[in-house]
Amino acid sequence: MAYDEDLANRIRELIAGDPDVTEMNMFGGLAFLMGGNMAVAASGQGGLMVRVEPGETTGS
């Protein structure tokens, strides 16, 4: 399944101008990497996938 191109464009607008950002097809969607690490992705299953540092979560 292809990722949501409109969502990908919205992400691009938010991170535009950051020279450290690259795009890569990943997880059936389009991932945006910062410094080589996945930061956010337009999922191939619909929706947004965001990487969160483990210390910033309230795990169960």
PyMOL commands that set and color helices and strands:
alter all, ss='L'
color gray80, all
select helices_A, chain A and resi 5-15+54-56
alter helices_A, ss='H'
color red, helices_A
select strands_A, chain A and resi 21-26+29-34+37-42+48-50
alter strands_A, ss='S'
color yellow, strands_A
deselect
rebuild
show_as cartoon
